[in-house]
Amino acid sequence: MSRLHRGLAATAVFALGAAALIATPLAAQGADALTLALDESVAAGQVGGSIRINEVDSQPADWVEFHNPGTGVLDISGYEIRDNSDDHRWQFPPGTAIAPGEFLVVDEASIGLVGGIETAFRDPIGIGSADRIRLFDATGALVDDTLPWDGHAAIDGDTAAATLARCPDAQGAFVLAHPTPAAANACVLPSVVINEIESNADVTDWVEIVNTSASAVDITGWTVMDADPVGHAGETTPLPAGTILEAGARFVFDQPDAFVFGLGGGDTVTVRDAAGRAIDEHVYPDHAEGVWARCADGSGEFVDIPDSTKGEPNACGSPVRINEVESDGGSPDDWIELVNPTAAPLDVSGIVVKDDDEAHGHVIADGTSIEAFGYLVIERDELGFGLGKDDRVRLFDGDLLIDDTAWGAQHAAVTWGRCPDISGGFAVTAESTKGSANVCAGEVVVAAWPGSQDVRVLDPIATFLEDSSGLDAQQSADGVFLWGIDNGEGRLWKMRAEADGSVTQADGWEQGRRIRFQKDADDPGAAGPDTEGVTVDGDGFVYAAAERDNSVKGVNRNVVLKVDPTQPQDDLVAVQEWDLTAQLSQVGANLGIEAVEWVPDAALAGLLFDDRTGRAYDPADYAGHGDGLFFVAMEDNGHVYAFALAADGTATQVSEIAPGLSGVMGLDYDSALDVLWAVCDDGCQGRSAQIALNGTASPDVAHFARPTGLPDINNEGFATAPASLSVDGRRPVWWFADGFTSEALRVGTLPGGTEEPGTGEPGTGGPGTGEPGTGGPGTGGPGTGGPGTGGPATAQPGAGPELATTGAGIPLAGLVLGGILTLAGLGAMALRRRRA
C-alpha cells in the first residue's frame, strides 16, 4: 500500500521526524513562460482538480509535497515524478487521488510503481543538491517543474531548517522556506528594506529599496503602496516578470511607472511582494526637509538628510564603509577592514570606529586616506579593544552613524564580510581576505569553455543503452581507446578513438561486457552494480565506481571494482573490490560516488596536499597501493576524494577537494594539461572545474561554462584525449549523457599538448604478461603485472565460470557499429577546501 502523507489546507495531519535540508533555487533561463502559464491556470480558479509541486526537501529526508488548489478531487493514478534525469521515474499507484485543498507528501518510503513493480520512492530517485523535480501526467505530458536549483540551502547557516517552496501555496517561483510538510508553506521573507523616500522635493515621488542579503532576489510582481491601500489599489503597477534585485543592489519605485498616487506629508510606505506580503514598511511624520533616508545606509534608522541620492548610497556623511571583520582567531589578532567604494581617493581622517561599547572608540589618524576602491585594515593593537561574540562594529562621521554591522551570538565561522565585496550585505565569507576583495560562499567566476564551442553528436542512431554514465580515455601502445560505462546493468564499452574525435567499437566489444560483483559470479540474473564511473590504470586494468547494488537500490554502497578487460567472458567479474562507504559522507542511495579517475603518482607527488600528513603527498607513505591514486566524486556534496587502494583490499583516504560545484558527475585527469577536471551535469548547467594541484591545501581551481553547442542535459561522463590525438593544437573531449539511447555521446575540443603518441608506456608488460588475478581475487595489488593492451591475455587471467548475458538487449545499431558505422568526428580562483 502506498504510504503517502496527507494534510488539508486548514489542518496539518503529518509531522516529519527528521531534519529537513533543501537547496536554494538557481535562476533558470527560459523559465518565465512555464511559470507564468502555470500561475495563470491557478489564478483563473480552475474548475475541478489540479496539482502543483508545492515544497521539496532534499536531504537527509527526501520528500516532495504536492497541493491541489482546485475545486475538485483529482485522480493522479499513473502520474510520474522525475528528477533532472528522465530515467529516474516513480509513478503514483492506481487509485491515488488528491482532494481539493489537500497537501500530499511523497517521502523516501512511499510505495509507487517503477516499470509496473511496487517500489519505494528512494530507489529510483535521490534528490540531490543540484537537481530538480518534475511531475508528468499519465499521458507523459509535463504538469509542473521546480526548475533546477544549485546547492543545499540554509537559514542563518542552518541547513536543517530550510526547504524550497512556493509562496503562496501552488503559485510563484520556488523560494527558501521553513519546512511545513503536509501543511501551508512558510516562506522566508527576503532581506530587502526601504532605504530612501522622496515625498516632496523632487520632480516625482519615489521609494528606493536595497537588497541587504548576499543573494539575488526576484522582485517580479512587487508593488509599493501608501497609507490608503483600498483607495489606491488600482494606482500601483506590479514590477514586470524577470525583475531581479542583485545582492547589494538598489531599485527605485518611481512615478508614474510604479505608482500614480502621491506620497503625503506624513504617510506610510509599504513594499509588498507578488503574494501581497509586506516586505518592509516605514511610517514618516511629515515631508522631510531633504529626504528620508536610512543612516547608516541600508541598515540604520530613518533620518532627514539634506541630499537626495536616488539609486545611490545614502549621503550619510563619509562614504567609507565596513567591508570585513575578523573577531576570532585572526592573524595576528582581531581586525577591521574598511573600504572606499568611490572612484577617487577618500580622506578618512577623524572617522570613529566603535564596537558595541560606547567606552571603546578609535579615531582614525589625521592624514589617513584610502585609494579608490581600496581597503584599510585596522589591527586590534591600533584599535585598543578586541571584538567578541555577540558584538558589532560601528562607524561614525562626527556624531552621525554611517555604517553598522553585527554578527550574532557567535563568531563568524570564517570572517564577517560584505557579499559581494564592497556593495553587498554582510554574511559569513568563504575565506579570510584581509586587505583585499572578499571571497563569498558560492561565489564562482565562470569563464567560457576554453575549446571550441561546437559539439558534434557521435551516435545519431541507437547505439548505447539508456543509462550511459562514465567515460575515460586510455593511451595504449595500440592507440587511444575510449571506455564508457552504463549504470543500469554495469555494461562496459570499449571504443577506438581517432584524432577527429570519431570512435568505433573495438573488436570483440560490439555488445559491450557486463561488470559483476564478486558475490554475483555464479548468479547471472543478479542486477549487478550501479556503475557510474570508469577509469583505466597504467597497466590497463579497468576500475568502475558503483554507488549501490542494483539488487538493493534503496541502500547506498560506494564500491570501486577492478576488472581485467582481457578476460574473454562477456561478464567481467571483479578481481578486487574496495568498499569506501564508511569513509564517505552518509548520503541517499542514489547520491553517492558518480565518478572515478586513476592518476599516476608521478603527477601527484609533491603536488597533492595529503590531509593525513598535513604536507604534500609522498607515495612512499602508502605501501602496497600501486603507482597511483584513485579519485572519486560524490554527487551529493560535489567533493572529490583521493584514495590509496591497497592490494589487501583496504582503502585509505588521502585528500579531499572541494572544487566549487554543487555536484560532480564526471572526473578526468588531463595528461596534456596536467590538471584534474571535475564536471557537473544539468544540475549546474554543465559547468566544469579545472583543478591544478599546487602542494597546498587550496589547489588552484578555474571554472568553465559548457560549450554553447553542448545541450544542458544529464551529461554524466567526461573524458579528454591525450596529446597524441592533438591536431593543430586541438584534441578531442567527450561527454556521455544519461537517459538517451541515441545522441548520448558527443565530442568537442580542447587545446592540445606536445606529448608524443605512446608516452607513459601503458601496457609495457606486453599483452597478458604477469597473469593478473591468477592467484585469486585481490592478489598482486592494483595495477601489478598489467594485462597489456594487445588483446586477450593468453593465460586468461582471473578466468571464472562463464556467465550468461542478461538484462536489456543491445540495440542492433550497437551490434554492427564496428562493421558499418564510422561515427562522425567526435578566471581562475582558489577555493576553500574542507578537510576530512
Secondary structure, DSSP 8 states (H G I E B T S, - for coil): ----EEEESS-------S-B--EEE---TT-HHHHHHHHHHHHTT-SS---EEEEEE-SSS-EEEEE--SSS-EE-TT-EEE-SSTT-EEE--TT-EE-TTEEEEEETT-EEEETTEEEETTTT----SEE--EEE-TTS-EEEE---EEEE--BTTBTTB-EEEESSTTSS-EEEEE--TTS--EE----EEEEEEESSSSSS-EEEEEE-SSS-EE-TT-EEE-S-TTTTGGGB----TT-EE-TT-EEEEETTTTB-S---SSEEEEEE-TT--EEEEEEESS--SSEEEEESTTTSEEEEES---TTS----S---EEEEEE-SS-SSS-EEEEE--SSS-EE-TT-EEE-S-TT--EE--TT-EE-TT-EEEEEHHHHSS---TT-EEEEEETTEEEEEEE--SS--SS-EEEESTTTSEEEEEEE--TTS--EETT---EE--SS-S--EES-SS--S-TTEEEEEEEEETTEEEEEEEETTT-EEEEEEE-TTS-EEE-TT-TT-EEEE-GGGTT-TTS--EEEEEEEE-TTS-EEEEEEEETTSTTS---EEEEE-TT--SSEEE-SEEEE-GGGS----TTSSEEEEEEEEGGGTTTTSEETTTTEE--GGGSTTS-SEEEEEEETTT--EEEEEE-TTS-EEEEEEE--S-S---EEEEETTTTEEEEE--GGGTT-EEEEE--SSSS-EEEEE---TTS-SS-EEEEEE--GGG-BTTEEEEEEEETT-SSS-EEEEEEE-----TTTT-TTTT-TTTT-TTTTSTTTT-TTSS---SSSS-TT-TT--------SS---HHHHSHHHH--------EE------
